[in-house]
């Protein structure tokens, strides 16, 4: 694997978007257990089923995904 393609430890690559408008984003594994992120995973299952090959693809816009990640990252008061 080329050095630029390496994923940092603790992160997973996720493909976000629909059709030709896709973006590869690295997400920390801690986010995977958050309720909002679990909803995104359910959306991916509804769209693609459990048999996705290769990189995980979540069918939502980058803007929606970044908003959800922002909510997850926000410290709880």
RAZI-V250813 format. One line per field, one symbol per residue. burial: b if it has 9 or more other C-alpha atoms within 8 Angstrom, else e. Layout:
burial = ???
This chain:
burial = eeeeeeeeeebbbbbbbbeeebeeebbbbebeebeebbebbebbbeeeeeebeeebbbbbbbeebeebbeebeeeee
